[in-house]
């Protein structure tokens, strides 16, 4: 089904002076394991996110932004390349050996990436924060400013080692603040230069996982949340598919820790936006805030992402991420309900920057540009969201959600998203839905037949650049 979107606010007519403006800077802020529902601008009344709420009020908020995978390495690879996991070969999170040591290598080296393209177009590129795409010790894709983590997971925001100036070092302070300070340092260095800059600020917060959720937060927000009930986290019976994270279910310590880490990221966003204003480059900087993949905090009895269940799951909230895009004077404040994917990110950014001629043609991209939305134009957009995690694949249309698994016994799932948006009633196998079930399955198969690279197509004996989370049967 195709839907026409009517926008809440009409687009501001661009004045002639904007045509003479310098090439815009780009700041891409990405968070780790972060569901959109934790932010005030997405309706959360318990967790304080004033800076992101203000950014949303000043920019375009995407109500239904989704991620094509539930794990960090694949989703980050997709943001930077526009490719699905079955195209770029990063299906799950990367092992430590890929990031450091004699077997380390950059997993996206054979593909064109957003930072590489922008570097070639004259941008000065800086990476601050989590990388988790391999060869962490060496700056990749034209980045001249490079500070990152040694590994991908976060065990402690105060003690995990970092890489800076080509060396492994102790973390000097709370990591969320560290990344913010380096982001501001990069902006300070490049704000007055002749070249535009691209900053990829990849927070490893809020990181709503791991044993740290059994410990109270230590940051400046801990005291505020120490006595809060935080009813935005549903108290529900644990789903029988839950495999990991069982100790965090209905655990107020975990809830408060998540809230404090989310608020700390919000502080960082506010500091970065203030730095742009102080340098007088706010109006000439495109700022994008997004999450790498969705996250559930008790909804439907799930805690975490699709990789934390058995079988691997494909719930909408495991995919839904925050997406806010702001460019004062160019993007008029508003919001949209179109369902977009992280596969759409690269085509959209290049389109917005008038760099369509740099859009990679090989491998073929499945994503579409939503840049017209940012320009205030009506857009004919079909809801067609594809997701994959190893042996689990799904197709989401406006009306239906279909989930297939490589195991012949499934389980397969089919949900009527009009009547059952929370995905509680699986109607797969019911005679009344046989036709739509067959149609959705055929569409899903056709998608991967068109786009999957045979060498990385796990459903057809392809390989992965990662260790399989769930070994094939």
N, C-alpha and C positions, 0 to 999 in steps of 0.2 A: 504494500500500500504506500502511495506517495502522499505526503502531507505538505500543505503550504503553511508557512509560519508567519504569523502576524506579530510584530515586535512590540514590546511594551513601550519603547520610546523610539521616535523617528531619528534617523541619522542626521547629525549636524552637517550642514553644507560646508564643504571644505573651502576655505578662503584661498584666493589666488596666491597669497604669500606662502602657503604650505608647499606649493610646488617648488619653491626655491630653497626649501630647508635642506639641511644636510641629510645624508643617508642616516636613517635611525639606528641608534644602538639597540641591542637586544639583550634582555636579561631573562633567562629561563631558570626559574626556581622550581625544583622538584623535591618532593618529600618522599619518605620511605614508609611503606605499610600504613596508608592513611586513607580512611574512608571519608568521603565528602560529608557525610552526616555529622561529623564531629565539629563542623564549623558553624558559627552563628549565621552566616549568610546562606547556609543550607537548612536553616531552621532549628539548630541546636540552641537551647536556652540555658544550658548548664555550663558549657565550656566557653571561657572568655577568649574571643578572637577579634578584638576591635580593629586591628590594622588590616586584617584580611577582609573583614566586613566593609571597611571603608574602601579598600581596593575594589571590592565587588560593586560597591555603590558608584564608583567612579569609572568602572569598566564594563566589560561584557561577561556575565556569569552564565556558564553552560550548566543547565540543570541536570543534563543526562550525558555526561562524559564518561566513557567506559575504557577499560584496558583489556587488551586481547589475550592476556595471560595473568595468572595470579601471583607471579614471582618476580623479584626485582631485576635480575640480570636480563631475562627476556624482554621485560617491558621497557627497560632503559635502552636496550638494543633497538627495539621497535620505534621508540620516540626519535632516536637519532638517525635511523635509516628508512623508516616507513615500511619496513618488511615484517612479515609474520615470522614466528619462531620456525615454522617449516620452510622458511626461505633463508633466514640468517643463521640457522643451526643452533641457536642458543635457546634450548627448550626449558631449562631449569636454572637454578642458581649455580654459579661457577664454584669449583673447588679452589681451595687456597693455592694449590700448585699452579693453577692457571694465572694467578696474580703475582706470585713471587717465586723466585728460584729458577733452576735450570729448565723447567718445562713451561715457564711463563710465556704467554704470547697474547697479542691483541686479537680478540675473536672477531672483530669487524673489519679487519685490515683490508679485505677484498672488496668492501662496499664503500660507496660514497655516503658520507654522513653530513649532518647539518653543520657541525663545527668545521669540517674540512671544506665544505662548500663556501661558508662564510669567510674562512681564512683566505681562500682563493680569490674571493671578491674584495679583499682588502681589509677585512675586519681583524682587529687584534683580539685574540681569544684567550679567555682565562677559565680554568676549571678549578672549582673550590668544592670540596666535600667528597661524597661517596662516588666511586667509579664503578667497580665490580664488573668490568668488561674485559679484564685481562691486562697483563703487563703494567701493573699499577706503578712500578718504579719509574717508568719512562713516560714523559708527556706524549700524548697521541694527537693525531688529527690537527696539527697546527697550533695547539695550545702552547702559549709561551709562559703563562702563569699556571702553576700546577701544584696544588696541595690536596692530598687525598688520604684515604684510609689504607692500611696494609691489607685488610681483608674486606669482606662484604658485610658480614653480620656484625651486630653491635652487642657486645656482652656487658659493656659499662661505658657510659658517656664521659667518664672521667679518667679511665685508665687504658683504653684501647690505643695501641700505637698508631702513629700517622706517618705519612711520607711528605717531607718538605725539603726543597733544595736537593733533591736526589738522594736523601738519606732517611732512614727509619729513625724516628724520634719519639720520645715520650709525649703524650698529649699534655700540653701546658695548662689546660683549663677545660671547663665544661664544653663539650664538642659543639653544641649548637651555637654557643657564643663565639667559639673559635672560627667556625665557618663564616659567621656574620662579619666578624672583624676582618677576615681576609677578603671577603666580598667587597667591603667598603674600601679596603686598601687597593684592590684592583681598580675600583671606580675612581679613587683619588688619583691613581697613576695615569689614567687614560681619559679623564673627563674633559680635559682641555686640548687633547691631541687632535690632529687633522684627520686621523683615521677613526671610523666607527669601531665600537667594541662589542664583543659577544661574551657575556658572562654566563657560564653554566654553574649555578649554585645548587648543588645537590645535597641537601640536608640528609643525614642519616636518622633524623628524628621525623616524626615522633617515635618510630620504631616500636609499635605496640605488640611486641613479642618478647620471648625469652624470659629467663629467670629474673631479670631486672623488674618484671611486673609483680614479683612477690616482695619487692622492697619499696618503701615509700620514696617518693621523689626527693631530690636534694636541691633542686633549683629554686629560684625566687618565687615560684608560684605554689610551691609545696604547702606553705602555711595556709594560703587561701583555701585550697581544696581539702585540707586535712579533716574538716568536719562536714563536708558536703555529701549529700546522698547520691547525687548524679543519676537521677532516674532516666536520663537519656540512654543509659545502658539497660536494655531489657533484662529483667530477671525471668528466666525461662528454663524449662527442663532441657538438659543437654540432648542434642540430636544424636541418635544412635550411630551416625556416620563420623562423629567427632573422633579424631585419632590422636592429635596432639593438643596441647594447650588446655587440657582438662582442668588444671589447677587454677586457671584464671576465670573460669565460669562463675558468675555471681559473686566475684571476689572484689569487695570494695577497695582493697589496697591496689589491685590492678587498675580499677576504674580511675582512681585518683591519680595514679602514676601516668596513665595515658593522658588525662586532662592536663596535667602539669606540663608534659612534654609538648602537647599540641600548642598550649599557650606560649611556650618558649619559642617555638618556630614562628608563631605569630609576631612575637617581639622582633625576631630577626627580620621578617619581611618589612615591618615598620621602619626599622633602622636603615635598611637598604633603600627604601623609597625616600626616606628623609635625606640620604646621601645624594640621591639624584637631584632632589630639589635644591639642596645647598649649593650644588655645582651649577644650577641653572640649566640642567639638561633633562629635566623631568618631561617636558613636552616633546623631546626628541628621542625618547626611549620607549620601546615596546617592552612591556613587562608581562611575563607569562608565569602564572602560578599553577602547578598541577601536582598530582600524586602519581607514583609509579604504578600502583595497583590498589584495588579496593581492600576493605578490611571490615570484618563484622565483629561486633562487641556484645554478642548475645542474641541478636535477632535470629528468629527461627531456631534457637538453640545452638547456633554456631559461634565459635570464637576464632578469629583469624581469617585465613584465606583458603582458596581451593586446595592448596597442597597440604593442608592440615586435616584433611578428611580422607577416609577410605570407604568407598571409592573417591577419587579426586572429584571435587564438586565444581559446579558452574552457576552458582547463585548470582543474581544481578548485583547484590551488595559486595560480592567478592570482586566485581569488575568496576563498580562505580567509583570514580575519582573526582576530586575537585578540579575544576578548570576555570580560571579567571584570567582574562586578558585585558590589559589596560594600556592605552596610549592617548593621553590627554589631547584634545583638539582633533584627534583623528578617529577615535572610537567613542561614539556617544554612549553614555551609560544606558544599560538595559540588560535583558536576559533572554535566553532562548531555550526552548524545550527540544530542539533537534537532538537526536542521539548520535554522538560522534565517538570515534574510536581513536586510540593513540596511533593507529595506522594512518589517520587523517592529519596528524600533526605536521609532519614534514611538508606534504603538499600545501598545507594551509599557510605555514610560515613563509615558505618561498613565494607563494602567490602574493601574500600581503606585502612582502618586500620587493615585489616586482622582479622576482628572479625565477620566473617559470621556465626560462630557458635552461636553468641549472637542475631542473627536476630529473633525477635518474630515470633512464628508460629500461635498464637491465640491472637486476631482475625487475619484472613488471610489478608495479605497485598496485595494491588493492584499494588504497585510501583515496579519498576525495578531498578537495579543498573546501573548507568552510569560511575562507576569507571573505566571500560576499556578505556573510553575516556581520563581520567586523566592519564592513563598509556601509552597513545599514540597509542592504538590499534584501528583498524577498528571495527565497531560495526554494527550489523544488528538490526536496531531500527525502530519499527513501530510507527508512529504518532497516538496516541490514548489517547487524553487528555479529562478527564471527570471533570466536574465542577458542583457544586450544591450550591444553596442558598435557603433554605426553599422550596418554591413551584416551583422553577426554576432549571432545570437541562439541561446540554448541553454535547454534544460529538463533539470533534474536531478531524478530521482526516487530512491527508495531503491535501486532495482535498475538503472536505466538512465540514461545521459547521451546526449542528442541535441543535435547542433549543426547549425544551418542557416545558410546564407549567401545573401544576396540575388542574388549572381552565379548564374545558372542552372547553371553548371558546378560550383558549390560552392567548394571541396570540402565535402561533408556528412560528418558523423561520427556514429557510434553506438558506445557502449561499454557492456559488461556490467560494472557497477561491483562486482558480487559477485565475479566471477572475475578482473577486471582493474582494480583500484582505482587503478592508476597511469596508466591511459588510454594503454596502449601498442599495443593491437590494435583498430584500427577495423574494426568488422564491418558497417558500412553497405553496403548493396547485396547482402548475402548472402541467398539465398532463405530460409534458415531463420529469418531475423529480419525478414522482410517485414511481418508483422503488427504487431510492436512498433514497427517503424520508422514505419509509417503512423499508428499510434495516437499516438506521441510527437509527430509532426509536426502532427497534428490538434489535440492539446492545446496545443501552442505557439501555433499560429495562433489558437485560440480565446481564449487568454489576451490576446493583443494586440488582438484584435477587441473584447474586453470593456473593456480598460483604456486603450489608447493614445488619446491626443488626436489627431484627424486632422491638426491643424496641425503637430504635432511627430512624426508617424509617418513616419520616414525611408523605410520600406519602401513607403510609398504616397504618395510625392512630397511629404511634409511637409517642414518647414524645421527648422533648428536655430539656437539662440542662439549657437552656437560655429562656428568655421571647421571644416569637415570635415577630419578627419585623413587619411582616404582618400576622395578625390573619387568621387562616384558614376559608374558607367560609363555 
